[in-house]
Amino acid sequence: MRPRTLDEVVGQAQLLGPGRPLRRELESGRVASMLFWGPPGSGKTTLGRLIAQHTDRAFVPFSAVSEGVPRVREVVAEAEARRESGQGTVLFVDEIHRLNRAQQDAFLPHVESGLFTLVGATTENPSFEVNGALLSRVRVFVLEPLGVEQVAQLVDRALADRDRGLGALDLGLDDEARLALATEADGDARRALTVLEAAATLVGEDKRITLAVAKDALQLRVARYDKSGEEHYNLISAYHKALRGSDPQGSLFWLARMLAGGEDPLYVLRRMVRFATEDVGLADPQALTVTIAARDAYHFLGSPEGELAIAEACVYLATAPKSNRVYEAWGAAMALAAKHPAAAVPLHIRNAPTGLMKTLGYGEGYQYAHAVPEAYLPQDYLPDSIKDATLYEPGPFGFEKEVAKRLAWWRGLRDKLDGRDAPSPSTN
């Protein structure tokens, strides 16, 4: 059922629609090396074949999984022979992200010389997996997963086609089954057609693919997830942002997607501990306690029972008040420390374990806070050169409102020593 012409291609209108960049190149016959980045079953191999067909070049497939540098040499020799006879070559490298550095480098001079047109296909973000030298010599086209109706269109086409599809079987397809096949293919045309073929072997005497038959053919719907690829970063980013956005629904969904895809729960928990300190902070100090407890519970119970503790911490973090004031204060403190690496400790807060140190004034004038009922005596704790610096200011939410009250009261006590009225300690 692979499309034989551009007009048979379903989807990718952003590349193949009238006047779109890839269509213009194909219609002109002048096609440069390129890389297709998209999910499985979105048409990468099909487009590679159509490029060769539309430009009258030989299509040479190359598997990055099973072939190495010796095969590259053969491909080069064959391409040189074709060029002498006036024919060009399209070298289609499937799973190009699996090529090692040496293999990628072996292609470089021939891509530059135009010996062959390199068409790479990858499901992974090429900026992570393809070296910069090769990436700079190709154009990257992003393919999108097919929509539900587009997949359904392919299913209909396969059922009707008597030469290449299942038309000779005269099968019927219920609307519910059609929708199930199109939806659960997750935009993957290859998966939809594979499941359709399996369903065709399960039909009864009525030759109808019902919803029950479709479900039997679909079996387990596997989540698309790669623990070391771009999807890993996409999902953890979505999870973190849903937590930060105080959305427990989105947070639970992305957590479930990651764990169902095989992500290490301890990796997720590490990110949650980070979130508790970075995004919740002192607005709710209990968030860190809850998250550490979830980690300990998961260690104790394991999967799947321990995953409930992770979900509980997830909801807690999502619904907690948020503050990044400590995170910002810590960044400001590190920057200030880097700017003043030699700032001297004020004498009055230095320790004086020897007589010489006392003679030099170490510790002189230090006031012991617990000597007064308020347990607070105003004095400077920063070096003289930065004594007026303010690194932390509490936010207006959660526990930080109480912190703000305390700081205001302490400022009042300091002002009192300057002859100004202080607020009552009862505001603390």
N, C-alpha and C positions, 0 to 999 in steps of 0.2 A: 504493500500500500504506500510505499515511499513516493512522494510527489515526483512526477517526471518533468513538470514545467513550473515556472514561477506562478502561474495562475492557479495551480493545484495546491500551492502552499497555503495552509491555514494558519492565521496568526502572524505576528511580527510585522504588523502594518507600519510600525514606526521605522522599519528598515526597508520594507518592500513595497509600501504604498506608492502611488504615483508621485514622482518627484522626490522621493526619499533617497538618502545617500547611497545605500547599497544597490537599489534598483537602478539608479542612474549609472553606477559603475558597470553593472552587468550589461545593461543595454548598450553602453558605449564599447564594450569589449576590452576596455583597458582596466584591468583589475590588479591592484597591488596586494602585497602580503597583508594578511589580516588575522585577527583572532576573535573567535566567537566565544563569549562567556555567557553561560546560561544554564538553567537546571536541566536534569535529564529529560529527554523526550520533547525538547522544545524546537528541534529541527537543525541542530548544528551540522550533523553529517549530511543531511539532505542539502543544506545550502552549499556545503563544500562540493558535492557532486554537481549541483546546478551551476556553480561557478565554472567548473571544468567544461560542462556541456555548453554553456553560453559563450565561452571563449575558445572553443575548439582545442582544448588542451587535454592531455592525458591525465586521468585521475589516479593518483598513486596513494593508497592508504598506508599509514605508518602507525603502529601501535607503540605508544610510549611505555606501555606495561611490559611487552614481551620482546621488543626489538631494541638493539643497541647501536653503538658506533659503527660496527662492521656493516650493518644494513644501511646506515647513512652513506657509507662509501659506495655501496651498490646503487643506491638511489641517485647519487651524484653522477656516477658513470652512465646510468641509463638516461638521465636527463640531458647529459652532454650529447649522447648519441641522438636523442630526439631533436635537440636543437639543431644539429647538423642537417637533419632531414626536414627542418622547417616547422617542427611541432614543439609547442611549449608543454610545461608540466605543472600541474597543481599537486603539491605534496600536502596531503591532509594528515595532520598529526592529531590523533585522538588522545584525550587525556594528557595534553601537552604539559600540564603541571607536574606530571610524574617523571618528566625527563630530568636527569641530573645535570649539574652545571657543565660537565664535559660534553654531554650530548647536545645541550642547548648551544654551547659555543661552536660545536661542529657545524651547525646550520648557518651561523652568522655570515661567513664570507659568500656563501651561495645565495643567501637572501639579498645581500648587498649587490651582488653582481647581476641579479635577476635571472640566474640559471633556472630557478623554479619559483613559482608563487607559493609561498607558505601559507596554508590555512590551518590554524590551530583551533582546537576545541577544548574547552575546560569548564568544569562545574565550579571551580574554585576561583577566588578573587585573584586575577593575574598579578596584581601589584604585590601580593604576598608570595606567589609561587613561581613566577617567570622572571628571570634575571633582567636587570635594567637594560643591558646592551641589546638583548633580543626584543624586549618590549618596546624600545625606542624605534625599532625598525618595522613595526606592524601597527595597523589601525585596530583598535578594539571596538567590537560591536557587541552590545549587550542584548541578549535575547530574553524575553519574558516568558514565564509559564503561560500555557494556553488557558483561556477562560473556559468556564463550564460549557457554555454553548458551543465554543469552538471544538472542544473535545467531543461533544455530542454530535457535531457535524461530521467529524471523522468516523465515529461509530456508525452513523447512518450510511456514510459512503462505503465503509467496509462491508456492511450487510447487503448493500445493493450491487456491489461490483462482482460480476460473475467470472471475470478473468483473473483478477488478483486478490479478490476478497472472498467473502462467504456467500455471495449471491446465489450460487448454485444450490445451496442448502435450503433456500426459501424459508428462512427463519423469520418469526415475528418477534417484536421487542416491545414489551409493555412500557408505558411512559415512566412508571416508577423505577423500573430497571434501567432505563436509559439515563434517568437523572442520577441514579446511584453510580452507574459506571462513569459518567462524566464528572461527578463531584469527587468521588474517591480516587480518581486517577491523579488528583493533585496537580493538574496542569501537564501531566506527562502523557503524551500521545502514545508512546510505546507501551506504557503500562495499560492504558485503556484498551489497546488492540490486543495485547496479550491476554487480558482478562476476558475480553469478548470472545476470543478463540477458545478459552477454557470453558466459558459459559455454553458455547455451541456444542460442546461434548456432553453437557449435563442436561440438555433439554429432554422433555418427555416426548410422547407420541404426537402431541399437538404442535411440536416444533416452535414453542414460544419461550422466549427468555423472560421469565417472570422476575419479580424482585427477589424471591427466595433463591432462584437459580443464580442471579447476579451476586447475591451475598455469599453463596457457596463458592463461587468462582473468585470473589475478591479475597476471601479469607482474612488474614490479618493485614490491616492497613499500617504500614511501617512509617514512622515519623521520619521526615527528611532532616537529618542532623549529622554534623561532622564535628567531633569533639576538638579537632585541631584546625578546622577550616573556617571560612568566613561565617558560616551559619552559627558556629560557636560564639563568635563575637557579636553577631546580630542579636541572638537570643539573650545573651547576658546583658547586652546594652538595653534591649527592650524591657527586661526584668528590672534592671536598676532604675530606669526612667519611670516605669510604672509605680515602683515603690516611692520614688521621689515625688511623683505626681499624686500620691495618696489615693491610689486606685487599687483596692484589694482584689477586684475582679480581674483586671489585667495582670496584676502581680501573680495571682494564683495560676492563671492560664500559662504564662511564660515559664513559671516554675515547673508546672506539670509537663510542658513541652520539653524542657531540658532533661528532666529526670526520665521521662518516657523515651527520650532519644539516647539514653545511656550516659548522660553527663555524670561525673563524679559528684555525689552529694556534698562531699567535703569541700570541693572547689566552690560550689554554690554557697555553702556556709561561710567560707572565708570572705566571699564578697559581701555577704550579709553582715558579718562582723564589721567590715570596713564601712558599710553603709550606716550601721548604727552609730559609729563615731563621726563620720563625715557629714551625713545628711540629717540625722536626728539629733545627735550631740546632746547638749545639756537641756534641750527642750524637753527631753524625757530620758534621764540617765538610766532608767530601768530597761531601756531598749537593748543596751549592751548586755545586761544581765540575762534577759530573756534569750538573746541570740546565742550567748555562750552556753546557756542551759540547753538550747536546742542542739547545739553541737555535741554536748555530753550525752544527751538522750539518744542521738543518732549513733554515737560510738557504742552505747550500751545495748541498743536494740537492733541496729542494723536495718537493712531493707527487708520488707516494705514497711514494717511497723514504725521504724524511726522516722520515716518520711513525714508522718503526721506532725511530729515535733517541728520539722522544718516548715511545714505549712502554717502551723500556729505562729511561729516567729515571723513568717512572711506577712501574715495578716496584721500582727502587732506593729511591725515596721511600717506597713502601708498606712495604717490608721493613726500612727503616732504623730504628735506635733513635730514640725521640722525646724531645724536650725543648723546652719553651717558656720555659725559665729566662731566656734572653737577651731574649726578647720581653717578659717580665714586668719584667726589670731595666730595659729601655729605657723602658717606660712609667713605672716608678717614678722613673727619672732625669729624665724630662721633667716629671713632676709636681713633683719636688723643685726643679728649676731654676725652674719657674714660681712656686713658693712662696718661693724665695730669689733673686730676680733681681739683687739688688745685693750678694750675699755677696762679700766681698773675697778675692782670691787671697792665700794666705799669703805673707809676705815671702820665706821661704826658697826658694820655687819660682818667684819672679819673675825675669825676665831683667834684667840690669843692664848695658846697653850704654853708659851714660854715667857719668862720675865722680859726678855728683849722685845718681844712683840708688844707686850703691854707698854713698855717704855716708848715704843714707836707710835703708840696710839691705837693699836689694833683693838677693836671692840669698844673703844671709848665713846660714850654717849648713846650706846645701844639701850633701847627701852623694851623691857620685857612685857609683852602684850597682856599676859595673865595677871599682871600686877594691879590691874584696874577692873572694876566690875564688868565693863563692856567688853573686856578681852580684846581691846583695840587701842593702840597708841599710834597716831600718825607719824610716820617717818619715811624717808626715801629708801627704796630698795634697788633702784636702778643706778648705773654709773652717772656721774654728774653730767656728762656730755649728752645723755639721752633721758634725763630724769623726767621729762614731761611727755614721754612717749605713751601712747594708748594703743595697746595691741588687741585687747578683748573688750567688746561691748555686747552685753546680753541682748538677745532678741526679744520680741514681744509675746512669744507663745510659750505655753507649758511651764515647766519648772524654771525656765530662764526669767519669767516674770518675777519669781521670788528672788532669784539672784540679783535682778535689777534693783529690787527693794533694799537688799542688803548693801549693795554698792552705794546706793543713794544715802543710806543711813551712815555708812562709814565716811562718805564725803561730808555729810553734815557734821560729824564729830570733828573732822579736820577743819571745817569752816569755823566751828565753835572756838577753836584755839586762835583763829584769826579775828575773833570778836564778833562773828556772825551767829545768828540763831541756828540751832540744829534741830532736825525733826526728832520726834519722840522715838525712843528705842522700840516702842510697841509696834512701829511699822515694819520691823524686821520679821 
